Amino acid sequence: MLHNLVDALSGNVTKKKEIKGRVVLMKKYVLDFNDFTASILDRFDELLGKKVSFQLASAVNADPENESKGKLGKPSYLGDWLTNFTGLTPGESAFSITFAWDEDIGVPGAIVIRNEHQNQFYLKSVTLEDTPDNIGKIHFVCNSWIYPTQRYTKDRIFFSNKTYLPHQTPAPLRKYREEELEILRGNGEGKLEEWDRVYDYAYYNDLGDPDKGPKYVRPVLGGSAEFPYPRRGRTSRPPSKTDPNTESRLPLVKGLDVYVPRDEKFGHLKMSDFLGYALKSLSQDFVAGLESIFDKNPNEFDSFQDELDLYEGGVKLPESDIINKIKESIPFEFLKAFLQSDGAPILKFPMPDVIKEDKSAWRTDEEFAREMLAGVNPLVIRRLEEFPPVSKLDPKTYGNQNSSITKQHLEQNLGRLTVEEAIKKNKLFILDHHDTLMPHVRHINSTASKIYATRTILFLKDDGTLTPLAIELSLPHPDGDGLGAVSKVFTPAHEGVESSIWQLAKAYVAVNDSGHHQLISHWMLTHAVIEPFVIASNRQLSVLHPIYKLLHPHFRYTMDINAIARQVLLNAEGLLEKTVFPRQYSMELSSATYKNWIFTEQAVPRDLVKRGMAVKDSKSPYGYKLLIEDYPYAVDALDIWSAIETWVKDYCSFYYKSDDMITNDIELQSWWKEIREKGHGDKKDEKWWPELKTFDELIETCTTIIWVASALHAAVNFGQYPYAGYHPNRPTISRRLMPEPNTPEYEELEKNPDTIFLRTISSKLQSVLGISLIELLSRHPTDEVYLGQRETREWTADSAPLEAFERFGKKVEEIEDKIVERNKDGRWKNRVGPVKLPYTLLYPSSEAGLTGRGIPNSTSV
């Protein structure tokens, strides 16, 4: 004791070391406001000694008494919780925290958290500011909800932003790494609650509601050869009372309570959080109210000016209790703008870009064709390589489905070329919706919809633009499918009743293309196919894994937007069935096209080559030559694809020095096996999946995932309102077939062509619902994170990947500048077109709102 006193007086006692840190979190909120009650309860907990504790876990020293996990330091607490008052508006709270330095801890590699409060909070990050021994700052990027500790079987753990392949993980962290993955996988049993963090798979068996009657019965998608489909996230709801194979549905008032892992839920600033409520309003009082109004009042547009009134002056609605109920049910000012109330209520929408500069240019043949290259569905057009077009449908089932278009139909508008010469010169192209739709036409036409299977042949002119040569409209034979198609061919006309017939023929094509776009190009090819990758990545790849860190930003909010879609859009009698022509057969059609989905063909170069729109050419940029040089989507897509590919290659080469490292990566191989055998289990036997054994296969796989989740989704989503917000340009429903000569309908077409056109396509109610929906889907939220950006700068501790990502961001900015210059260049007529709408759907950045541009990192709306 005397020696200690002497040492103390002489200053020889070693001072106890401390680590100062900073914790950033957000307290519990309801909607866009902090939950004041939760704040009071948390303060009460603090006074009772129930706190939020943090413990450092060593990355270098193991505790043999705790399964050789990294040693834990003493708990530290957020001591100023009581004085750090956030207030009643959403925002971050920054707390100081001090850790006692224990030499046995050495370098911290993880942090363990216990929340003794009654309420959850959102933990953004923990930063150790002044670690001893010149270790430098240590960042823990968390971005996770922390529920009260009694909700968990094990305390929450977060790793520093170091990156490790499985075999490189420091021994004291390995058990923590394995346990975290086990928690995320769950055991496949039991009811999942909001605080659960389990990622698991299920079929699409939650779209129907058989307990409400036969009208609401829908087939299970996934798990069968008849209806294959990607898997969705398991919600663990019990089966319906009527059908044990169909999952019960939540009441619409609880539509946003569908289980997805809590960290996949929309953030408080995400406008898609509002989107969910807006859709809920649309699916309940808004839809019911409008249906009632239009049942009692005119439900048809009598002229194109009637359509324009939706944007220019608004449509007056009768004052009624229904309208007042609708307005009361809408919680956000943005949606209330639909129903302005200066005197009589007004239904009014923003002016779609396609008619801002010219109200009639959308009707031209040039614009009709241009949008196949620069519209919202530029993924279908292909080069015509044989004539007449041949069907791939089984003739034993469907008879002769080959095209009835003849050379005479085409050559009258080919100048001096024959069909053979035009094909040889790569001058003929086709928008083919025949084989996709023909197996379903009879069923669809038994509903209120009346459609044709269509083929549209186009000619590439010397100025680089396309012009339609012929449209074939086909129906199943009235005496049976096996007897083949009954087809009629229409060619361009610009005078008299023939001109009106031609406009209707183009409308039937536009209806098909709109349905294909919404159900296949948009929903199935981006939203649905990506969700299994989200689930598998969280189940099989640790947050420490380099591929997890690479892909994670591209999965943001996807599971939540998909869950909302299943609840109010894709479900039986949901918004899509009300506004898109396949009606109750919509998701069956989506399933049928998934049968032909091949992962590798989603890569931009492979897709273009498959459709005959490009050929390999070592002298051309990126090694591919476009056969339509002025193909705006493809030109910009190749730029974006190449930038992503270069970034992925630079990133992965830092971690994988040989093919053997890829083959021996147990997490990576488990991830890829699960994606093929579970996530896309209906496609597991197909030979086209990469083996993921080589560096090149890894690069193309990751590039494809990022492309689909970001740029492909942007290309088919954010142009919906600019192009299709004006329904006559891209109608989604046709309600009657082509008028036949010598009938009253044909005579009326001669007298009132616009009236017949408008009464053939979507009704007033269908148009209003459809426009309401796509306006919401076309908007960027305020917290969007775009391609080339990350939510946090400290997402990894490795400098080389950070430098590569910075180069990627600069390359993305260069692509933006190139797109602007292309759109200004008068040589490229397809980039602007008769409607004077520049192609910006692959322009990477954007502001919030309805902009018609911007590539978010993920499929989040």
Residue pairs with C-beta under 8 A, 6 or more apart in sequence:
4 13
7 13
16 100
16 101
17 100
17 101
17 132
18 98
18 99
18 100
18 101
19 56
19 98
19 99
19 100
19 101
19 128
19 129
19 130
19 131
19 132
20 96
20 97
20 98
20 128
20 129
20 130
21 54
21 76
21 96
21 97
21 98
21 99
21 126
21 127
21 128
21 129
22 94
22 95
22 96
22 97
22 125
22 126
22 127
22 129
23 54
23 78
23 94
23 95
23 96
23 97
23 123
23 125
23 126
24 92
24 93
24 94
24 95
24 123
24 124
24 125
24 126
25 92
25 93
25 95
25 121
25 122
25 123
25 124
26 86
26 90
26 91
26 92
26 93
26 121
26 122
26 124
26 268
27 34
27 35
27 38
27 39
27 42
27 86
27 93
27 119
27 121
27 122
28 34
28 35
28 38
28 39
28 42
28 119
28 120
28 121
29 35
29 90
29 268
31 273
31 331
32 90
32 268
33 88
33 89
33 90
34 86
34 87
34 88
34 89
34 90
35 119
36 88
38 118
38 119
39 85
39 86
41 117
41 118
41 119
42 81
42 117
42 118
42 119
43 81
43 82
45 51
45 116
45 117
45 118
46 81
46 82
46 117
47 82
50 116
50 117
51 77
51 78
51 81
51 116
51 117
52 77
52 78
52 81
52 113
52 114
52 115
52 116
52 117
52 121
52 146
53 75
53 76
53 77
53 113
53 114
53 116
54 75
54 76
54 77
54 78
54 97
54 99
54 111
54 112
54 113
54 126
55 72
55 73
55 74
55 75
55 76
55 111
55 112
55 113
56 72
56 73
56 99
56 105
56 108
56 110
56 111
57 69
57 70
57 71
57 72
57 73
57 105
57 108
57 109
57 110
57 111
57 112
57 157
57 172
57 173
57 176
58 70
58 71
58 72
58 73
58 104
58 105
58 106
58 107
58 108
58 109
58 172
59 70
59 106
59 107
59 108
59 109
59 110
59 160
59 162
59 170
59 172
59 173
60 70
60 106
60 107
60 109
60 170
60 172
61 70
61 71
61 104
61 105
61 106
61 172
62 68
62 69
62 70
62 71
62 171
62 172
63 69
63 70
63 71
63 72
63 172
66 72
67 175
68 171
68 172
68 175
69 172
69 173
69 175
69 176
70 109
70 110
70 170
70 172
70 173
70 176
71 102
71 104
71 105
71 172
72 112
73 99
73 100
73 102
73 105
73 108
74 99
74 100
74 102
75 114
76 97
76 98
76 99
76 100
77 97
78 95
78 97
79 97
80 95
80 96
81 95
84 93
84 94
84 95
86 93
90 268
90 269
92 124
97 126
99 128
101 132
107 131
107 135
107 138
108 128
108 131
108 138
108 160
109 159
109 160
109 162
109 170
109 172
109 173
110 140
110 157
110 158
110 159
110 160
110 173
110 176
111 126
111 140
111 157
111 158
111 160
112 155
112 156
112 157
113 123
113 146
113 155
113 156
113 157
113 158
114 149
114 155
114 156
115 121
115 146
115 147
115 148
115 149
115 156
116 148
116 149
117 148
118 148
119 148
120 145
120 146
120 147
120 148
120 195
121 145
121 146
122 143
122 144
122 145
122 146
123 142
123 143
123 144
123 145
123 146
123 158
124 142
124 143
125 139
125 140
125 141
125 142
125 143
125 792
125 794
126 139
126 140
126 142
126 158
127 137
127 138
127 139
127 140
127 794
128 137
128 138
128 139
129 137
131 137
131 138
138 160
139 160
139 161
139 794
139 797
140 158
140 159
140 160
140 161
141 158
141 161
141 792
141 794
141 795
142 158
143 263
143 791
143 792
144 156
144 158
144 262
144 263
145 195
145 262
145 263
146 156
147 195
147 262
149 155
151 193
151 195
152 195
153 183
154 179
154 183
157 176
157 179
157 180
159 173
159 176
159 177
159 542
159 543
159 544
160 797
161 794
161 795
161 796
161 797
162 544
162 797
162 798
163 544
163 545
163 546
163 549
163 655
163 796
163 797
163 798
163 801
164 170
164 173
164 544
164 545
165 545
165 546
165 655
165 661
165 665
165 667
166 177
166 542
166 545
166 665
166 666
166 667
167 664
167 665
167 666
169 177
169 544
173 544
177 542
177 544
180 542
180 543
181 539
181 540
181 542
183 197
183 198
184 197
184 198
184 199
184 261
184 538
184 539
185 198
185 199
185 200
185 539
186 192
186 196
186 198
186 199
186 200
188 200
188 234
190 236
191 236
192 198
192 234
192 235
192 236
192 259
193 259
194 257
194 259
194 262
195 262
196 259
196 261
196 262
197 261
197 262
197 263
198 234
198 261
199 233
199 261
199 534
199 535
199 538
199 539
200 233
200 234
200 535
200 539
201 231
201 232
201 233
201 234
201 532
201 535
201 678
201 679
201 681
202 231
202 232
202 233
202 234
202 235
202 247
203 220
203 221
203 222
203 223
203 229
203 231
203 232
204 220
204 221
204 222
204 229
204 232
204 566
204 587
205 220
205 221
205 222
205 245
205 246
205 247
206 235
206 237
206 246
206 247
206 249
206 566
206 571
207 218
207 221
207 566
207 570
207 571
207 572
207 587
208 216
208 217
208 218
208 219
208 243
208 246
208 571
208 572
209 216
209 240
209 246
209 249
209 571
209 572
210 216
210 217
210 240
210 242
210 243
210 246
211 240
211 241
211 242
211 248
215 572
215 573
216 572
216 573
217 243
217 572
218 246
218 571
218 572
218 584
218 587
219 226
219 227
219 588
220 227
220 245
220 246
221 227
221 228
221 229
221 587
221 590
221 591
222 228
222 229
222 230
222 231
222 681
222 682
223 681
223 682
224 682
225 682
227 588
227 591
228 591
228 594
228 595
228 682
228 683
229 528
229 590
229 591
229 594
229 682
230 528
230 529
230 531
230 532
230 594
230 679
230 680
230 682
231 531
231 532
231 535
231 678
231 679
231 680
231 681
232 528
232 531
232 562
232 563
232 566
233 259
233 260
233 261
233 531
233 534
233 535
233 559
233 562
233 563
234 259
235 247
235 258
235 259
235 260
235 563
236 259
237 247
237 248
237 249
237 250
237 259
238 247
238 248
239 245
239 246
239 247
239 248
240 246
240 247
240 248
240 249
241 248
249 567
249 571
250 257
250 258
250 567
252 280
252 283
252 284
252 567
252 568
253 280
253 284
255 276
255 279
255 280
255 283
255 564
255 567
255 568
256 276
256 277
256 280
256 564
256 567
258 563
258 564
258 566
258 567
259 563
260 559
260 560
260 563
261 538
261 559
264 534
264 557
264 558
264 559
264 560
265 557
265 560
266 272
266 273
266 276
266 557
266 560
266 561
267 273
267 557
267 783
269 781
269 782
269 783
270 557
270 781
270 782
270 783
270 860
271 779
271 780
271 781
271 782
271 783
271 848
272 557
272 560
272 561
272 781
272 860
272 861
274 332
274 334
274 781
275 561
275 564
275 776
275 777
275 779
275 781
275 861
276 564
277 331
277 332
278 330
278 332
278 334
278 335
278 776
279 564
279 568
279 569
279 575
279 773
279 776
280 568
281 326
281 329
281 330
281 331
281 335
282 568
282 575
282 769
282 772
282 773
282 776
283 568
283 574
283 575
284 329
285 325
285 326
285 329
286 326
286 329
286 330
286 772
287 575
287 578
287 769
289 322
289 323
289 325
289 326
290 326
290 765
290 768
290 769
291 765
292 322
293 317
293 318
293 320
293 322
293 323
294 763
294 764
294 765
297 318
298 764
299 763
299 764
299 765
300 758
300 759
300 763
300 764
301 307
301 758
301 764
301 767
302 755
302 758
303 754
303 755
303 758
304 359
304 728
304 754
304 758
306 315
306 758
307 726
307 727
307 728
307 758
307 767
308 355
308 359
309 315
310 347
310 348
310 349
310 767
310 768
310 771
311 348
311 349
311 350
311 351
311 352
311 355
311 726
312 351
313 346
313 348
314 340
314 346
314 347
314 348
315 346
315 347
315 348
316 344
316 345
316 346
317 323
317 339
317 344
317 345
317 346
317 347
318 344
318 345
319 344
319 345
323 339
323 345
326 339
327 336
327 339
327 341
327 345
330 336
330 338
330 339
337 348
338 347
338 348
338 349
338 772
339 345
339 346
339 347
340 346
340 348
347 768
349 725
349 771
349 772
349 775
350 721
350 725
350 775
350 850
352 721
352 722
352 723
352 724
352 725
352 726
352 729
353 722
353 723
353 725
353 835
353 837
353 852
354 362
354 722
354 723
354 725
354 726
354 729
354 835
354 837
355 362
355 726
355 729
355 835
356 836
356 837
357 835
357 836
357 837
358 834
358 835
358 836
361 367
361 833
361 834
361 835
361 836
362 368
362 726
362 728
362 729
362 834
362 835
363 503
364 834
365 467
365 468
365 492
365 506
366 465
366 466
366 467
366 833
366 834
367 833
367 834
367 835
368 468
368 506
368 509
368 510
369 458
369 465
369 466
369 467
369 468
370 465
370 466
370 830
370 833
370 834
371 377
371 723
371 730
371 833
372 378
372 380
372 381
372 431
372 458
372 466
372 513
373 381
373 466
373 628
373 630
373 631
373 632
373 633
373 634
373 830
374 631
374 632
374 633
374 830
374 831
374 833
374 839
375 719
375 723
375 730
376 517
376 715
376 716
376 717
376 719
376 720
376 723
376 724
376 730
376 841
377 513
377 514
377 516
377 517
377 521
377 716
378 631
378 632
378 633
378 634
378 715
379 521
379 525
379 607
379 633
379 716
380 431
380 432
380 433
380 513
380 516
380 521
381 429
381 430
381 431
381 458
381 611
381 613
382 429
382 430
382 432
382 611
382 612
382 613
383 426
383 428
383 429
383 430
383 611
383 612
383 613
383 627
384 423
384 428
384 429
384 430
384 457
385 423
385 612
386 423
387 407
387 419
387 420
387 423
387 428
388 402
388 403
388 404
388 405
388 406
389 402
389 403
389 405
389 430
389 432
389 434
389 455
389 457
390 402
390 403
391 398
391 400
391 401
391 402
391 403
391 434
391 435
391 438
392 435
393 401
393 435
393 438
393 439
395 401
396 482
397 481
397 482
398 438
398 439
398 476
398 481
398 482
398 484
398 485
399 477
399 481
399 482
399 483
399 484
399 485
400 484
400 485
401 434
401 435
401 438
401 474
401 484
401 485
403 434
403 455
403 472
403 487
404 472
404 474
404 485
404 487
404 489
405 455
405 457
405 470
405 472
405 489
406 489
407 418
407 419
409 469
409 470
409 489
409 491
410 419
410 422
410 428
410 457
410 459
410 469
410 470
411 417
411 418
411 419
412 491
413 459
413 467
413 469
413 491
413 492
414 422
414 459
414 469
417 425
417 427
419 428
422 428
422 459
426 460
426 627
427 459
427 460
428 457
428 458
428 459
428 460
428 469
429 457
429 458
429 459
429 460
429 466
429 628
430 455
430 456
430 457
430 458
431 454
431 455
431 456
431 458
431 509
431 513
432 455
432 456
433 453
433 454
433 455
433 509
433 512
433 513
433 516
434 453
434 454
434 455
434 472
434 474
435 453
436 453
436 516
436 520
436 589
436 592
436 593
437 444
437 451
437 453
437 454
437 512
437 589
438 453
438 474
438 476
438 485
439 592
440 582
440 585
440 588
440 589
440 592
441 451
441 452
441 453
441 474
441 475
441 476
442 476
442 481
443 585
444 451
444 581
444 582
444 583
444 585
445 451
445 475
447 583
447 584
447 585
448 583
448 735
449 581
449 582
449 583
449 733
449 734
449 735
450 734
450 735
450 736
450 737
451 508
451 511
451 512
451 581
451 734
452 473
452 474
452 475
452 508
452 512
452 737
452 738
453 473
453 474
453 475
453 485
453 512
454 471
454 472
454 473
454 474
454 508
454 509
454 512
455 471
455 472
455 474
456 468
456 470
456 471
456 472
456 509
457 468
457 469
457 470
457 471
458 466
458 467
458 468
458 469
459 466
459 467
459 468
459 469
460 466
460 628
461 467
463 829
464 628
464 629
464 630
464 827
464 828
464 829
464 830
465 630
465 829
465 830
466 628
466 830
467 492
468 492
468 506
469 491
469 492
470 489
470 490
470 491
471 489
471 490
471 491
471 502
471 505
471 506
471 508
471 509
472 487
472 488
472 489
472 490
473 487
473 488
473 489
473 490
473 505
473 508
473 738
474 485
474 486
474 487
474 488
475 485
475 486
475 487
476 485
476 486
477 483
477 484
477 485
477 486
478 486
488 738
490 501
490 502
490 505
491 502
492 502
493 499
493 501
493 502
494 502
497 746
497 749
497 750
497 753
499 753
500 749
500 750
500 753
500 756
500 757
501 738
501 739
501 749
503 753
503 757
504 738
504 739
504 749
504 756
504 757
504 760
505 738
507 728
507 731
507 734
507 757
507 760
507 761
508 734
508 738
510 729
510 730
510 731
511 581
511 731
511 732
511 733
511 734
511 761
512 581
513 730
514 580
514 581
514 724
514 730
514 731
514 732
515 580
515 581
515 582
515 586
515 589
515 732
517 716
518 576
518 580
518 732
519 576
519 580
519 582
519 586
519 587
519 589
519 590
520 589
520 590
520 593
521 716
522 713
522 716
522 717
523 565
523 570
523 590
524 590
524 593
524 594
524 597
525 597
525 602
525 708
525 712
525 716
526 708
526 709
526 712
526 713
526 716
526 717
526 859
527 558
527 561
527 562
527 565
527 713
527 859
528 562
528 590
528 594
529 597
529 602
529 680
529 708
530 555
530 558
530 705
530 708
530 709
530 859
531 558
531 559
531 562
531 679
532 675
532 678
532 679
532 680
533 551
533 555
533 675
533 679
533 705
533 709
534 555
534 558
534 559
535 559
535 679
536 671
536 674
536 675
536 678
536 679
537 547
537 548
537 551
537 552
537 555
537 671
539 671
539 674
540 667
540 670
540 671
540 674
541 547
541 548
541 667
541 668
541 671
542 548
542 667
543 549
543 552
545 667
545 668
546 651
546 652
546 654
546 655
546 801
547 652
547 668
547 671
547 698
547 702
549 795
549 796
550 648
550 651
550 652
550 702
550 706
551 702
551 705
551 706
553 785
553 790
553 791
553 857
553 858
554 705
554 706
554 709
554 710
554 857
554 858
555 709
555 858
556 785
556 857
556 858
556 860
557 858
557 860
557 861
558 709
558 858
558 859
558 860
561 859
561 860
561 861
568 574
568 575
569 575
569 576
569 773
570 576
570 586
570 587
571 577
572 584
573 584
575 769
575 773
576 586
577 583
577 584
577 586
578 766
578 769
579 732
579 733
579 762
579 766
579 769
579 770
579 773
580 586
580 732
580 733
580 770
581 732
581 733
581 734
582 588
582 589
594 682
597 683
598 686
598 688
599 680
599 683
599 688
599 689
599 690
599 704
600 606
600 688
600 689
600 690
600 700
600 704
601 607
601 610
601 688
602 704
602 707
602 708
602 712
603 641
603 700
603 703
603 704
603 707
604 634
604 637
604 638
604 640
604 641
604 707
605 614
605 622
605 623
605 624
605 638
605 641
608 614
608 624
608 626
608 634
608 638
609 615
609 616
609 624
612 627
613 626
613 627
613 628
613 631
613 634
614 624
614 625
614 626
614 627
614 634
615 624
615 625
615 627
616 623
616 624
616 625
617 623
617 624
617 625
619 625
620 626
621 638
622 638
622 641
622 642
624 638
626 634
626 635
628 634
630 827
630 828
630 829
630 830
630 831
631 830
632 822
632 828
632 830
632 831
632 839
633 715
633 839
633 841
633 842
635 822
636 815
636 819
636 822
636 839
636 841
636 842
636 843
637 711
637 715
637 842
639 815
639 818
639 842
640 707
640 711
640 787
640 812
640 815
640 842
640 844
640 855
641 703
641 707
641 711
643 808
643 811
643 812
643 815
644 703
644 706
644 707
644 710
644 711
644 787
644 808
645 699
645 700
645 703
646 808
646 811
647 804
647 805
647 807
647 808
647 811
648 699
648 702
648 703
648 706
649 699
650 801
650 804
650 807
650 808
651 801
651 804
651 805
652 695
652 698
652 699
652 702
653 695
654 798
654 800
654 801
654 804
655 661
656 662
656 665
656 695
656 698
658 695
659 693
659 694
659 695
662 668
662 692
662 693
662 694
662 695
662 697
662 698
663 669
663 693
668 692
668 698
669 692
672 692
672 701
676 683
676 684
676 689
677 684
683 689
690 697
690 700
690 701
691 697
692 698
692 701
708 859
709 857
709 858
709 859
710 787
710 855
710 856
710 857
710 858
710 859
711 787
711 842
711 855
713 856
713 858
713 859
714 841
714 842
714 854
714 855
714 856
715 841
715 842
717 777
717 778
717 861
718 778
718 780
718 841
718 846
718 851
718 852
718 853
718 854
719 778
719 841
719 852
720 774
720 777
720 778
721 771
721 774
721 775
721 777
721 778
721 850
721 852
722 778
722 837
722 850
722 852
723 729
723 730
723 837
724 730
724 732
724 770
724 774
725 771
725 774
725 775
725 778
727 761
727 762
727 767
727 770
727 771
728 757
728 758
728 761
731 761
731 762
732 762
732 766
732 770
733 761
733 762
733 763
733 766
734 760
734 761
735 759
735 760
735 761
735 762
735 763
736 745
736 759
736 760
739 745
739 746
739 748
739 749
739 756
740 746
745 756
748 755
748 756
749 756
762 770
775 850
777 861
778 850
778 852
779 848
779 849
779 850
779 861
780 846
780 847
780 848
780 849
780 851
780 854
780 856
781 848
781 861
782 848
784 846
784 848
784 854
784 856
784 860
785 791
785 856
785 857
785 858
786 844
786 845
786 846
786 854
786 855
786 856
786 857
787 812
787 844
787 855
787 856
787 857
788 808
788 809
788 811
788 812
788 813
788 844
789 809
789 857
790 805
796 802
812 844
812 845
813 844
813 845
815 844
816 843
816 844
816 845
819 839
819 840
819 842
819 843
820 843
822 828
822 831
823 831
823 832
823 838
823 839
823 840
825 831
830 839
831 838
831 839
832 838
832 839
840 852
840 853
841 852
841 853
842 855
843 853
843 854
843 855
844 854
844 855
845 853
845 854
845 855
846 853
846 854
